[in-house]
Amino acid sequence: MSAAATASPARPVETTLLDLVQAVSEVAQSEAEVVATVHQMLRSGRVRLTGSFRGSILEDV
C-alpha cells in the first residue's frame, strides 16, 4: 500500500464565499463555470466556508 493511500485526507481550505468566487472567477471562462466549480468544491469537502456562510448547508447557499 502506498503512502498516499494511508495518509489522512487533506484538511479543507477555509475561505469566505466571496474570496472563493473571486479566485475561481480569475480563471473561469464563464459565470456558469464559476458556479459549477464553486459548487463542486463545496460538495467535495475540499473547501469549508468561513464568515457569514460558515456552517451553511450547500442547498442554502
PDB file of N, CA, C and O in Angstrom:
ATOM      1  N   MET A   1       0.851  -1.181   0.000  1.00  0.00           N
ATOM      2  CA  MET A   1       0.000   0.000   0.000  1.00  0.00           C
ATOM      3  C   MET A   1       0.897   1.245   0.000  1.00  0.00           C
ATOM      4  O   MET A   1       1.879   1.318   0.739  1.00  0.00           O
ATOM      5  N   SER A   2       0.540   2.216  -0.840  1.00  0.00           N
ATOM      6  CA  SER A   2       1.367   3.410  -0.947  1.00  0.00           C
ATOM      7  C   SER A   2       1.124   4.349   0.217  1.00  0.00           C
ATOM      8  O   SER A   2       0.121   4.244   0.923  1.00  0.00           O
ATOM      9  N   ALA A   3       2.056   5.268   0.407  1.00  0.00           N
ATOM     10  CA  ALA A   3       1.925   6.257   1.480  1.00  0.00           C
ATOM     11  C   ALA A   3       0.702   7.136   1.254  1.00  0.00           C
ATOM     12  O   ALA A   3       0.039   7.537   2.211  1.00  0.00           O
ATOM     13  N   ALA A   4       0.399   7.437  -0.005  1.00  0.00           N
ATOM     14  CA  ALA A   4      -0.765   8.273  -0.306  1.00  0.00           C
ATOM     15  C   ALA A   4      -2.059   7.581   0.103  1.00  0.00           C
ATOM     16  O   ALA A   4      -3.006   8.240   0.533  1.00  0.00           O
ATOM     17  N   ALA A   5      -2.104   6.277  -0.026  1.00  0.00           N
ATOM     18  CA  ALA A   5      -3.321   5.535   0.313  1.00  0.00           C
ATOM     19  C   ALA A   5      -3.536   5.480   1.819  1.00  0.00           C
ATOM     20  O   ALA A   5      -4.670   5.340   2.277  1.00  0.00           O
ATOM     21  N   THR A   6      -2.465   5.589   2.591  1.00  0.00           N
ATOM     22  CA  THR A   6      -2.588   5.506   4.045  1.00  0.00           C
ATOM     23  C   THR A   6      -2.600   6.866   4.716  1.00  0.00           C
ATOM     24  O   THR A   6      -2.882   6.964   5.910  1.00  0.00           O
ATOM     25  N   ALA A   7      -2.298   7.921   3.965  1.00  0.00           N
ATOM     26  CA  ALA A   7      -2.256   9.266   4.544  1.00  0.00           C
ATOM     27  C   ALA A   7      -3.666   9.744   4.858  1.00  0.00           C
ATOM     28  O   ALA A   7      -4.632   9.366   4.194  1.00  0.00           O
ATOM     29  N   SER A   8      -3.763  10.579   5.880  1.00  0.00           N
ATOM     30  CA  SER A   8      -5.071  11.133   6.211  1.00  0.00           C
ATOM     31  C   SER A   8      -5.468  12.155   5.150  1.00  0.00           C
ATOM     32  O   SER A   8      -4.605  12.765   4.518  1.00  0.00           O
ATOM     33  N   PRO A   9      -6.775  12.343   4.954  1.00  0.00           N
ATOM     34  CA  PRO A   9      -7.219  13.317   3.951  1.00  0.00           C
ATOM     35  C   PRO A   9      -6.706  14.715   4.272  1.00  0.00           C
ATOM     36  O   PRO A   9      -6.520  15.072   5.435  1.00  0.00           O
ATOM     37  N   ALA A  10      -6.485  15.489   3.234  1.00  0.00           N
ATOM     38  CA  ALA A  10      -6.011  16.860   3.424  1.00  0.00           C
ATOM     39  C   ALA A  10      -7.079  17.673   4.143  1.00  0.00           C
ATOM     40  O   ALA A  10      -8.275  17.458   3.951  1.00  0.00           O
ATOM     41  N   ARG A  11      -6.641  18.582   4.951  1.00  0.00           N
ATOM     42  CA  ARG A  11      -7.555  19.474   5.665  1.00  0.00           C
ATOM     43  C   ARG A  11      -8.196  20.419   4.651  1.00  0.00           C
ATOM     44  O   ARG A  11      -7.505  20.942   3.777  1.00  0.00           O
ATOM     45  N   PRO A  12      -9.506  20.645   4.755  1.00  0.00           N
ATOM     46  CA  PRO A  12     -10.165  21.542   3.792  1.00  0.00           C
ATOM     47  C   PRO A  12      -9.607  22.960   3.875  1.00  0.00           C
ATOM     48  O   PRO A  12      -9.207  23.430   4.939  1.00  0.00           O
ATOM     49  N   VAL A  13      -9.593  23.615   2.740  1.00  0.00           N
ATOM     50  CA  VAL A  13      -9.223  25.026   2.684  1.00  0.00           C
ATOM     51  C   VAL A  13     -10.382  25.817   3.270  1.00  0.00           C
ATOM     52  O   VAL A  13     -11.535  25.583   2.909  1.00  0.00           O
ATOM     53  N   GLU A  14     -10.094  26.737   4.159  1.00  0.00           N
ATOM     54  CA  GLU A  14     -11.130  27.576   4.760  1.00  0.00           C
ATOM     55  C   GLU A  14     -11.068  28.962   4.134  1.00  0.00           C
ATOM     56  O   GLU A  14     -10.014  29.598   4.104  1.00  0.00           O
ATOM     57  N   THR A  15     -12.212  29.419   3.634  1.00  0.00           N
ATOM     58  CA  THR A  15     -12.278  30.704   2.948  1.00  0.00           C
ATOM     59  C   THR A  15     -13.707  31.225   2.985  1.00  0.00           C
ATOM     60  O   THR A  15     -14.645  30.478   3.263  1.00  0.00           O
ATOM     61  N   THR A  16     -13.862  32.499   2.707  1.00  0.00           N
ATOM     62  CA  THR A  16     -15.208  33.052   2.594  1.00  0.00           C
ATOM     63  C   THR A  16     -15.757  32.727   1.204  1.00  0.00           C
ATOM     64  O   THR A  16     -14.998  32.440   0.279  1.00  0.00           O
ATOM     65  N   LEU A  17     -17.068  32.774   1.071  1.00  0.00           N
ATOM     66  CA  LEU A  17     -17.686  32.538  -0.229  1.00  0.00           C
ATOM     67  C   LEU A  17     -17.224  33.594  -1.229  1.00  0.00           C
ATOM     68  O   LEU A  17     -16.955  33.280  -2.388  1.00  0.00           O
ATOM     69  N   LEU A  18     -17.132  34.833  -0.783  1.00  0.00           N
ATOM     70  CA  LEU A  18     -16.681  35.909  -1.673  1.00  0.00           C
ATOM     71  C   LEU A  18     -15.277  35.637  -2.197  1.00  0.00           C
ATOM     72  O   LEU A  18     -15.040  35.742  -3.400  1.00  0.00           O
ATOM     73  N   ASP A  19     -14.349  35.292  -1.320  1.00  0.00           N
ATOM     74  CA  ASP A  19     -12.979  35.030  -1.748  1.00  0.00           C
ATOM     75  C   ASP A  19     -12.903  33.830  -2.688  1.00  0.00           C
ATOM     76  O   ASP A  19     -12.129  33.838  -3.645  1.00  0.00           O
ATOM     77  N   LEU A  20     -13.702  32.801  -2.420  1.00  0.00           N
ATOM     78  CA  LEU A  20     -13.715  31.618  -3.278  1.00  0.00           C
ATOM     79  C   LEU A  20     -14.230  31.974  -4.667  1.00  0.00           C
ATOM     80  O   LEU A  20     -13.626  31.595  -5.671  1.00  0.00           O
ATOM     81  N   VAL A  21     -15.331  32.693  -4.727  1.00  0.00           N
ATOM     82  CA  VAL A  21     -15.902  33.086  -6.020  1.00  0.00           C
ATOM     83  C   VAL A  21     -14.927  33.984  -6.786  1.00  0.00           C
ATOM     84  O   VAL A  21     -14.768  33.826  -7.996  1.00  0.00           O
ATOM     85  N   GLN A  22     -14.288  34.904  -6.108  1.00  0.00           N
ATOM     86  CA  GLN A  22     -13.328  35.789  -6.779  1.00  0.00           C
ATOM     87  C   GLN A  22     -12.142  35.003  -7.328  1.00  0.00           C
ATOM     88  O   GLN A  22     -11.694  35.262  -8.445  1.00  0.00           O
ATOM     89  N   ALA A  23     -11.631  34.052  -6.561  1.00  0.00           N
ATOM     90  CA  ALA A  23     -10.479  33.257  -7.013  1.00  0.00           C
ATOM     91  C   ALA A  23     -10.849  32.403  -8.222  1.00  0.00           C
ATOM     92  O   ALA A  23     -10.090  32.332  -9.189  1.00  0.00           O
ATOM     93  N   VAL A  24     -12.000  31.763  -8.173  1.00  0.00           N
ATOM     94  CA  VAL A  24     -12.429  30.929  -9.296  1.00  0.00           C
ATOM     95  C   VAL A  24     -12.711  31.802 -10.518  1.00  0.00           C
ATOM     96  O   VAL A  24     -12.411  31.401 -11.642  1.00  0.00           O
ATOM     97  N   SER A  25     -13.277  32.976 -10.314  1.00  0.00           N
ATOM     98  CA  SER A  25     -13.603  33.880 -11.423  1.00  0.00           C
ATOM     99  C   SER A  25     -12.368  34.310 -12.206  1.00  0.00           C
ATOM    100  O   SER A  25     -12.456  34.597 -13.399  1.00  0.00           O
ATOM    101  N   GLU A  26     -11.231  34.355 -11.544  1.00  0.00           N
ATOM    102  CA  GLU A  26      -9.993  34.762 -12.213  1.00  0.00           C
ATOM    103  C   GLU A  26      -9.562  33.778 -13.298  1.00  0.00           C
ATOM    104  O   GLU A  26      -8.857  34.159 -14.232  1.00  0.00           O
ATOM    105  N   VAL A  27      -9.978  32.517 -13.184  1.00  0.00           N
ATOM    106  CA  VAL A  27      -9.536  31.509 -14.156  1.00  0.00           C
ATOM    107  C   VAL A  27     -10.676  30.880 -14.952  1.00  0.00           C
ATOM    108  O   VAL A  27     -10.428  30.181 -15.935  1.00  0.00           O
ATOM    109  N   ALA A  28     -11.911  31.115 -14.546  1.00  0.00           N
ATOM    110  CA  ALA A  28     -13.063  30.529 -15.244  1.00  0.00           C
ATOM    111  C   ALA A  28     -13.369  31.292 -16.521  1.00  0.00           C
ATOM    112  O   ALA A  28     -13.055  32.476 -16.643  1.00  0.00           O
ATOM    113  N   GLN A  29     -13.984  30.603 -17.467  1.00  0.00           N
ATOM    114  CA  GLN A  29     -14.334  31.207 -18.753  1.00  0.00           C
ATOM    115  C   GLN A  29     -15.726  31.823 -18.770  1.00  0.00           C
ATOM    116  O   GLN A  29     -16.038  32.622 -19.653  1.00  0.00           O
ATOM    117  N   SER A  30     -16.576  31.457 -17.794  1.00  0.00           N
ATOM    118  CA  SER A  30     -17.945  31.965 -17.778  1.00  0.00           C
ATOM    119  C   SER A  30     -18.503  31.929 -16.357  1.00  0.00           C
ATOM    120  O   SER A  30     -17.941  31.289 -15.468  1.00  0.00           O
ATOM    121  N   GLU A  31     -19.615  32.626 -16.162  1.00  0.00           N
ATOM    122  CA  GLU A  31     -20.277  32.596 -14.866  1.00  0.00           C
ATOM    123  C   GLU A  31     -20.765  31.186 -14.541  1.00  0.00           C
ATOM    124  O   GLU A  31     -20.711  30.756 -13.389  1.00  0.00           O
ATOM    125  N   ALA A  32     -21.234  30.478 -15.548  1.00  0.00           N
ATOM    126  CA  ALA A  32     -21.701  29.100 -15.335  1.00  0.00           C
ATOM    127  C   ALA A  32     -20.564  28.213 -14.836  1.00  0.00           C
ATOM    128  O   ALA A  32     -20.777  27.341 -13.993  1.00  0.00           O
ATOM    129  N   GLU A  33     -19.365  28.434 -15.351  1.00  0.00           N
ATOM    130  CA  GLU A  33     -18.208  27.664 -14.902  1.00  0.00           C
ATOM    131  C   GLU A  33     -17.850  28.022 -13.464  1.00  0.00           C
ATOM    132  O   GLU A  33     -17.456  27.147 -12.693  1.00  0.00           O
ATOM    133  N   VAL A  34     -17.979  29.281 -13.096  1.00  0.00           N
ATOM    134  CA  VAL A  34     -17.728  29.706 -11.713  1.00  0.00           C
ATOM    135  C   VAL A  34     -18.690  28.985 -10.775  1.00  0.00           C
ATOM    136  O   VAL A  34     -18.275  28.403  -9.772  1.00  0.00           O
ATOM    137  N   VAL A  35     -19.965  29.028 -11.107  1.00  0.00           N
ATOM    138  CA  VAL A  35     -20.981  28.401 -10.260  1.00  0.00           C
ATOM    139  C   VAL A  35     -20.726  26.902 -10.134  1.00  0.00           C
ATOM    140  O   VAL A  35     -20.753  26.362  -9.028  1.00  0.00           O
ATOM    141  N   ALA A  36     -20.482  26.234 -11.241  1.00  0.00           N
ATOM    142  CA  ALA A  36     -20.260  24.786 -11.231  1.00  0.00           C
ATOM    143  C   ALA A  36     -19.011  24.422 -10.433  1.00  0.00           C
ATOM    144  O   ALA A  36     -19.016  23.443  -9.686  1.00  0.00           O
ATOM    145  N   THR A  37     -17.949  25.198 -10.585  1.00  0.00           N
ATOM    146  CA  THR A  37     -16.691  24.907  -9.884  1.00  0.00           C
ATOM    147  C   THR A  37     -16.836  25.131  -8.387  1.00  0.00           C
ATOM    148  O   THR A  37     -16.411  24.290  -7.594  1.00  0.00           O
ATOM    149  N   VAL A  38     -17.424  26.241  -7.992  1.00  0.00           N
ATOM    150  CA  VAL A  38     -17.624  26.524  -6.572  1.00  0.00           C
ATOM    151  C   VAL A  38     -18.524  25.447  -5.957  1.00  0.00           C
ATOM    152  O   VAL A  38     -18.247  24.953  -4.865  1.00  0.00           O
ATOM    153  N   HIS A  39     -19.573  25.096  -6.644  1.00  0.00           N
ATOM    154  CA  HIS A  39     -20.494  24.056  -6.172  1.00  0.00           C
ATOM    155  C   HIS A  39     -19.751  22.740  -5.945  1.00  0.00           C
ATOM    156  O   HIS A  39     -19.907  22.108  -4.900  1.00  0.00           O
ATOM    157  N   GLN A  40     -18.953  22.334  -6.913  1.00  0.00           N
ATOM    158  CA  GLN A  40     -18.208  21.079  -6.801  1.00  0.00           C
ATOM    159  C   GLN A  40     -17.197  21.137  -5.664  1.00  0.00           C
ATOM    160  O   GLN A  40     -17.035  20.161  -4.930  1.00  0.00           O
ATOM    161  N   MET A  41     -16.527  22.252  -5.512  1.00  0.00           N
ATOM    162  CA  MET A  41     -15.519  22.371  -4.452  1.00  0.00           C
ATOM    163  C   MET A  41     -16.164  22.275  -3.067  1.00  0.00           C
ATOM    164  O   MET A  41     -15.610  21.650  -2.162  1.00  0.00           O
ATOM    165  N   LEU A  42     -17.321  22.889  -2.909  1.00  0.00           N
ATOM    166  CA  LEU A  42     -18.008  22.836  -1.622  1.00  0.00           C
ATOM    167  C   LEU A  42     -18.560  21.438  -1.351  1.00  0.00           C
ATOM    168  O   LEU A  42     -18.433  20.929  -0.237  1.00  0.00           O
ATOM    169  N   ARG A  43     -19.169  20.816  -2.355  1.00  0.00           N
ATOM    170  CA  ARG A  43     -19.739  19.475  -2.166  1.00  0.00           C
ATOM    171  C   ARG A  43     -18.662  18.432  -1.895  1.00  0.00           C
ATOM    172  O   ARG A  43     -18.908  17.462  -1.179  1.00  0.00           O
ATOM    173  N   SER A  44     -17.485  18.617  -2.453  1.00  0.00           N
ATOM    174  CA  SER A  44     -16.409  17.639  -2.279  1.00  0.00           C
ATOM    175  C   SER A  44     -15.807  17.669  -0.879  1.00  0.00           C
ATOM    176  O   SER A  44     -15.151  16.718  -0.452  1.00  0.00           O
ATOM    177  N   GLY A  45     -16.040  18.781  -0.163  1.00  0.00           N
ATOM    178  CA  GLY A  45     -15.454  18.915   1.159  1.00  0.00           C
ATOM    179  C   GLY A  45     -14.032  19.451   1.146  1.00  0.00           C
ATOM    180  O   GLY A  45     -13.403  19.564   2.197  1.00  0.00           O
ATOM    181  N   ARG A  46     -13.529  19.776  -0.015  1.00  0.00           N
ATOM    182  CA  ARG A  46     -12.167  20.308  -0.117  1.00  0.00           C
ATOM    183  C   ARG A  46     -12.083  21.756   0.322  1.00  0.00           C
ATOM    184  O   ARG A  46     -11.002  22.267   0.615  1.00  0.00           O
ATOM    185  N   VAL A  47     -13.252  22.425   0.367  1.00  0.00           N
ATOM    186  CA  VAL A  47     -13.327  23.819   0.800  1.00  0.00           C
ATOM    187  C   VAL A  47     -14.393  23.927   1.879  1.00  0.00           C
ATOM    188  O   VAL A  47     -15.474  23.351   1.754  1.00  0.00           O
ATOM    189  N   ARG A  48     -14.091  24.654   2.922  1.00  0.00           N
ATOM    190  CA  ARG A  48     -15.045  24.919   4.007  1.00  0.00           C
ATOM    191  C   ARG A  48     -15.213  26.421   4.121  1.00  0.00           C
ATOM    192  O   ARG A  48     -14.236  27.167   4.179  1.00  0.00           O
ATOM    193  N   LEU A  49     -16.479  26.860   4.152  1.00  0.00           N
ATOM    194  CA  LEU A  49     -16.749  28.295   4.211  1.00  0.00           C
ATOM    195  C   LEU A  49     -16.579  28.839   5.615  1.00  0.00           C
ATOM    196  O   LEU A  49     -16.889  28.183   6.609  1.00  0.00           O
ATOM    197  N   THR A  50     -16.077  30.060   5.661  1.00  0.00           N
ATOM    198  CA  THR A  50     -15.971  30.821   6.906  1.00  0.00           C
ATOM    199  C   THR A  50     -16.825  32.071   6.733  1.00  0.00           C
ATOM    200  O   THR A  50     -17.452  32.257   5.690  1.00  0.00           O
ATOM    201  N   GLY A  51     -16.851  32.909   7.727  1.00  0.00           N
ATOM    202  CA  GLY A  51     -17.593  34.160   7.604  1.00  0.00           C
ATOM    203  C   GLY A  51     -19.091  33.947   7.688  1.00  0.00           C
ATOM    204  O   GLY A  51     -19.556  33.061   8.405  1.00  0.00           O
ATOM    205  N   SER A  52     -19.842  34.743   6.969  1.00  0.00           N
ATOM    206  CA  SER A  52     -21.304  34.734   7.034  1.00  0.00           C
ATOM    207  C   SER A  52     -21.923  33.392   6.673  1.00  0.00           C
ATOM    208  O   SER A  52     -22.995  33.062   7.181  1.00  0.00           O
ATOM    209  N   PHE A  53     -21.279  32.608   5.811  1.00  0.00           N
ATOM    210  CA  PHE A  53     -21.844  31.341   5.355  1.00  0.00           C
ATOM    211  C   PHE A  53     -21.250  30.128   6.077  1.00  0.00           C
ATOM    212  O   PHE A  53     -21.498  28.990   5.677  1.00  0.00           O
ATOM    213  N   ARG A  54     -20.478  30.356   7.122  1.00  0.00           N
ATOM    214  CA  ARG A  54     -19.876  29.252   7.881  1.00  0.00           C
ATOM    215  C   ARG A  54     -20.991  28.336   8.361  1.00  0.00           C
ATOM    216  O   ARG A  54     -21.979  28.791   8.937  1.00  0.00           O
ATOM    217  N   GLY A  55     -20.820  27.033   8.118  1.00  0.00           N
ATOM    218  CA  GLY A  55     -21.778  26.045   8.574  1.00  0.00           C
ATOM    219  C   GLY A  55     -23.048  25.936   7.760  1.00  0.00           C
ATOM    220  O   GLY A  55     -23.924  25.138   8.096  1.00  0.00           O
ATOM    221  N   SER A  56     -23.174  26.716   6.699  1.00  0.00           N
ATOM    222  CA  SER A  56     -24.371  26.666   5.860  1.00  0.00           C
ATOM    223  C   SER A  56     -24.438  25.355   5.096  1.00  0.00           C
ATOM    224  O   SER A  56     -23.418  24.795   4.694  1.00  0.00           O
ATOM    225  N   ILE A  57     -25.653  24.883   4.905  1.00  0.00           N
ATOM    226  CA  ILE A  57     -25.873  23.715   4.066  1.00  0.00           C
ATOM    227  C   ILE A  57     -25.808  24.168   2.632  1.00  0.00           C
ATOM    228  O   ILE A  57     -26.335  25.227   2.293  1.00  0.00           O
ATOM    229  N   LEU A  58     -25.172  23.387   1.779  1.00  0.00           N
ATOM    230  CA  LEU A  58     -24.920  23.792   0.395  1.00  0.00           C
ATOM    231  C   LEU A  58     -26.189  24.237  -0.324  1.00  0.00           C
ATOM    232  O   LEU A  58     -26.158  25.227  -1.055  1.00  0.00           O
ATOM    233  N   GLU A  59     -27.282  23.546  -0.140  1.00  0.00           N
ATOM    234  CA  GLU A  59     -28.521  23.899  -0.811  1.00  0.00           C
ATOM    235  C   GLU A  59     -29.018  25.277  -0.374  1.00  0.00           C
ATOM    236  O   GLU A  59     -29.779  25.920  -1.096  1.00  0.00           O
ATOM    237  N   ASP A  60     -28.588  25.731   0.813  1.00  0.00           N
ATOM    238  CA  ASP A  60     -28.995  27.048   1.311  1.00  0.00           C
ATOM    239  C   ASP A  60     -28.151  28.175   0.732  1.00  0.00           C
ATOM    240  O   ASP A  60     -28.556  29.337   0.753  1.00  0.00           O
ATOM    241  N   VAL A  61     -26.980  27.829   0.217  1.00  0.00           N
ATOM    242  CA  VAL A  61     -26.030  28.836  -0.246  1.00  0.00           C
ATOM    243  C   VAL A  61     -26.380  29.295  -1.635  1.00  0.00           C
ATOM    244  O   VAL A  61     -25.690  30.146  -2.196  1.00  0.00           O
TER     245      VAL A  61
END
